[in-house]
């Protein structure tokens, strides 16, 4: 793959995890080995490939050539971005800030009908934690999908705020950012209304944090959602924007900045 032509995105835009049932079987050992290495990279230094790697990891038991072709697509992207890495900066602009960016994609899986959740946590304007995974429930609406995902993100934000303050670092009230107005409305409700009573008690941790002023929920436009890259395959322009927002850059450009 070192001599392959590079491409601009980890996966074809809007590619969902479904392939033809007649696709030719592929080596399980080779697939598992490749996904294991890609997963390590995604978890530690390359959040831009997190979604694609997580998507492909669902097929390591019975992989097909279609799945392997997607792996090769991802490898071509990595081949062309070998020098790309996280660039951490210190600025007064984000002093005391702990911010969670959350996103969910409704029924990402066309097979299981389950959605994908993804979130990114930034401390002082720099990414320190990120993840993406398929939701365990089959939600009935985009609002519930987003609220469930926000609830998970709020737990990570709360844990990190405990850790950071235990080190003697002062924090502002943490913020959770999302683009779904319905989910944000539910988060800020003092009591559940008839339209939101279907959301189980186990997903009410977020509302409790907001009520106690331990977390603020803020709406942001969809185009400003950096966590989009953790829940869906983006086109070239949106992926490039997300990569920049993730603080991923090349060493020479980081030095210039």
C-alpha positions as CSV (number, residue, x, y, z in Angstrom):
1,X,0.0,0.0,0.0
2,X,3.0,2.3,0.3
3,X,3.1,2.9,-3.4
4,X,-0.7,3.4,-3.7
5,X,-2.3,6.6,-4.8
6,X,-3.5,8.7,-1.8
7,X,-7.1,9.8,-1.3
8,X,-8.6,12.6,0.7
9,X,-11.1,10.8,3.0
10,X,-10.9,7.6,5.2
11,X,-14.1,6.2,3.5
12,X,-16.4,7.0,0.6
13,X,-18.9,9.7,1.7
14,X,-22.1,8.4,3.3
15,X,-20.8,4.8,3.1
16,X,-23.0,2.6,5.4
17,X,-22.0,-0.7,6.8
18,X,-23.9,-2.9,4.4
19,X,-22.6,-5.0,1.5
20,X,-24.1,-7.5,-1.0
21,X,-24.7,-10.9,0.6
22,X,-22.9,-12.5,-2.4
23,X,-19.6,-10.7,-1.7
24,X,-16.6,-13.0,-1.8
25,X,-15.3,-14.1,1.6
26,X,-12.0,-12.7,2.8
27,X,-9.3,-13.9,5.2
28,X,-10.5,-13.4,8.8
29,X,-6.9,-13.4,10.2
30,X,-5.7,-10.7,7.8
31,X,-8.8,-8.6,8.5
32,X,-8.5,-8.9,12.3
33,X,-4.8,-8.0,12.2
34,X,-5.4,-4.9,10.1
35,X,-8.3,-3.7,12.2
36,X,-6.3,-4.3,15.4
37,X,-3.5,-2.0,14.2
38,X,-5.9,0.6,12.8
39,X,-7.9,0.7,16.0
40,X,-4.8,1.4,18.1
41,X,-4.0,4.3,15.8
42,X,-7.5,5.6,15.9
43,X,-7.7,5.5,19.7
44,X,-4.4,7.2,20.4
45,X,-3.4,9.7,17.7
46,X,-5.9,9.7,14.7
47,X,-9.5,10.5,15.7
48,X,-10.1,11.3,12.0
49,X,-10.2,7.5,11.3
50,X,-12.2,6.5,14.4
51,X,-15.6,6.1,12.7
52,X,-14.3,4.1,9.7
53,X,-12.2,1.8,11.9
54,X,-15.1,1.2,14.3
55,X,-17.4,0.5,11.3
56,X,-15.1,-2.0,9.8
57,X,-14.5,-3.7,13.2
58,X,-18.0,-5.0,13.1
59,X,-17.0,-7.4,10.2
60,X,-13.9,-9.1,11.6
61,X,-15.7,-12.4,12.1
62,X,-17.0,-12.9,8.6
63,X,-15.2,-10.4,6.4
64,X,-15.7,-10.2,2.7
65,X,-13.8,-8.6,-0.2
66,X,-16.1,-5.6,0.0
67,X,-15.0,-5.0,3.6
68,X,-11.3,-5.4,2.7
69,X,-11.7,-2.9,-0.2
70,X,-12.9,-0.4,2.4
71,X,-9.8,-1.2,4.6
72,X,-7.6,-0.5,1.5
73,X,-9.4,2.7,1.0
74,X,-8.6,3.7,4.6
75,X,-5.0,2.6,4.1
76,X,-4.6,4.8,1.0
77,X,-5.9,7.7,3.1
78,X,-3.3,7.1,5.8
79,X,-0.6,6.6,3.2
80,X,-1.3,10.2,2.0
81,X,-1.5,11.7,5.5
82,X,1.4,9.9,7.2
83,X,2.7,13.1,8.8
84,X,-0.6,14.2,10.2
85,X,-0.8,14.4,14.0
86,X,-2.3,16.1,16.9
87,X,-0.9,19.6,17.7
88,X,-1.5,20.8,21.2
89,X,-1.4,24.6,21.9
90,X,-1.6,26.8,25.0
91,X,-3.8,29.9,24.7
92,X,-5.7,32.2,27.0
93,X,-8.7,31.9,24.8
94,X,-9.7,28.5,26.2
95,X,-8.4,28.9,29.8
96,X,-10.3,26.7,32.2
97,X,-12.5,25.2,29.5
98,X,-13.6,21.6,29.3
99,X,-15.9,21.1,26.3
100,X,-17.7,18.0,25.1
101,X,-18.7,17.8,21.4
102,X,-21.4,15.1,20.8
103,X,-23.0,13.8,17.7
104,X,-25.2,10.8,16.7
105,X,-26.2,9.5,13.3
106,X,-29.7,8.0,13.2
107,X,-29.7,4.3,12.1
108,X,-26.2,4.3,10.7
109,X,-26.5,0.6,10.4
110,X,-28.9,-0.4,7.6
111,X,-28.6,-4.0,8.9
112,X,-29.3,-3.7,12.6
113,X,-31.2,-0.3,12.5
114,X,-29.1,1.0,15.3
115,X,-27.5,4.4,15.4
116,X,-23.9,5.5,16.0
117,X,-22.8,7.8,18.8
118,X,-19.6,9.8,18.9
119,X,-18.1,12.4,21.1
120,X,-14.9,14.4,21.5
121,X,-13.8,16.1,24.7
122,X,-11.5,19.1,24.5
123,X,-9.5,20.6,27.4
124,X,-8.1,24.1,27.0
125,X,-9.0,23.8,23.3
126,X,-7.2,20.5,22.7
127,X,-8.7,17.0,22.2
128,X,-8.0,14.6,25.1
129,X,-10.7,12.0,24.7
130,X,-12.8,10.7,21.8
131,X,-14.9,7.6,20.9
132,X,-17.5,6.3,18.6
133,X,-19.7,3.2,19.0
134,X,-23.0,1.7,17.9
135,X,-25.8,2.4,20.4
136,X,-27.2,-0.6,22.2
137,X,-30.8,0.5,21.9
138,X,-33.0,0.9,18.8
139,X,-34.1,4.5,19.2
140,X,-37.3,5.7,17.5
141,X,-36.3,9.3,16.7
142,X,-33.3,11.5,16.0
143,X,-34.0,13.4,19.2
144,X,-33.8,10.3,21.4
145,X,-30.7,9.1,19.6
146,X,-29.0,12.5,20.2
147,X,-30.1,12.6,23.9
148,X,-28.8,9.1,24.6
149,X,-25.5,10.0,23.1
150,X,-25.4,13.3,25.0
151,X,-26.0,11.4,28.2
152,X,-23.0,9.2,27.5
153,X,-20.8,12.2,26.7
154,X,-21.9,14.0,29.9
155,X,-20.6,11.1,32.0
156,X,-17.1,11.3,30.4
157,X,-17.1,15.1,30.8
158,X,-18.0,14.7,34.5
159,X,-15.3,12.1,35.1
160,X,-12.7,14.2,33.4
161,X,-13.7,17.3,35.4
162,X,-13.2,15.4,38.6
163,X,-9.8,14.2,37.4
164,X,-8.7,17.7,36.3
165,X,-9.8,19.5,39.4
166,X,-8.2,16.9,41.6
167,X,-4.9,18.0,40.1
168,X,-5.5,21.5,41.4
169,X,-6.6,23.0,38.1
170,X,-9.5,25.4,38.1
171,X,-12.3,24.8,35.6
172,X,-15.2,26.8,34.4
173,X,-18.6,25.0,34.3
174,X,-18.0,22.3,31.5
175,X,-20.0,22.7,28.3
176,X,-21.6,20.0,26.1
177,X,-22.2,21.1,22.5
178,X,-24.8,19.6,20.2
179,X,-26.8,20.6,17.1
180,X,-30.1,18.9,17.9
181,X,-32.6,21.5,19.4
182,X,-35.0,18.8,20.6
183,X,-32.4,16.9,22.6
184,X,-31.1,20.2,24.1
185,X,-34.6,21.2,25.1
186,X,-35.1,17.9,26.9
187,X,-31.7,18.3,28.6
188,X,-32.8,21.7,30.1
189,X,-36.3,20.6,31.2
190,X,-37.0,20.6,34.9
191,X,-39.5,17.8,34.4
192,X,-40.1,15.4,31.5
193,X,-43.0,16.5,29.3
194,X,-45.4,14.0,27.5
195,X,-43.2,14.1,24.4
196,X,-40.1,13.0,26.3
197,X,-41.4,10.5,28.9
198,X,-40.5,7.6,26.6
199,X,-36.8,8.3,27.4
200,X,-35.8,5.9,30.2
201,X,-34.7,6.9,33.7
202,X,-31.2,5.5,33.0
203,X,-30.6,8.3,30.5
204,X,-31.4,11.1,32.9
205,X,-27.9,11.7,34.2
206,X,-27.4,14.6,31.8
207,X,-30.5,16.4,33.0
208,X,-29.4,16.1,36.6
209,X,-26.0,17.6,35.8
210,X,-27.7,20.6,34.0
211,X,-30.2,21.1,36.9
212,X,-27.3,21.2,39.4
213,X,-25.4,23.7,37.2
214,X,-22.5,21.2,36.8
215,X,-22.8,21.2,33.1
216,X,-24.1,23.6,30.4
217,X,-25.6,22.5,27.1
218,X,-25.1,24.7,24.1
219,X,-26.5,24.5,20.5
220,X,-24.0,24.9,17.6
221,X,-24.7,24.9,13.9
222,X,-24.3,21.6,12.1
223,X,-21.3,22.9,10.0
224,X,-19.4,23.7,13.2
225,X,-19.9,20.2,14.7
226,X,-16.4,18.7,14.8
227,X,-17.8,15.4,16.2
228,X,-19.6,14.8,12.9
229,X,-16.4,13.0,11.8
230,X,-16.9,10.4,14.5
231,X,-20.4,9.3,13.4
232,X,-20.4,9.4,9.6
233,X,-18.2,9.3,6.5
234,X,-17.8,12.9,5.3
235,X,-17.0,14.3,1.9
236,X,-13.7,15.9,1.1
237,X,-14.6,19.5,2.2
238,X,-16.3,18.6,5.4
239,X,-13.6,16.1,6.3
240,X,-10.9,18.6,5.8
241,X,-12.7,21.1,8.0
242,X,-13.2,18.5,10.7
243,X,-9.5,17.5,10.6
244,X,-8.5,21.1,11.2
245,X,-11.0,21.4,14.1
246,X,-9.5,18.3,15.6
247,X,-6.1,20.1,15.8
248,X,-4.6,17.6,13.4
249,X,-1.9,19.2,11.3
250,X,1.6,18.5,9.8
251,X,4.7,19.3,11.8
252,X,5.9,22.1,9.5
253,X,2.5,23.8,9.6
254,X,2.4,23.4,13.4
255,X,5.7,25.1,13.7
256,X,4.5,28.0,11.6
257,X,1.4,28.3,13.7
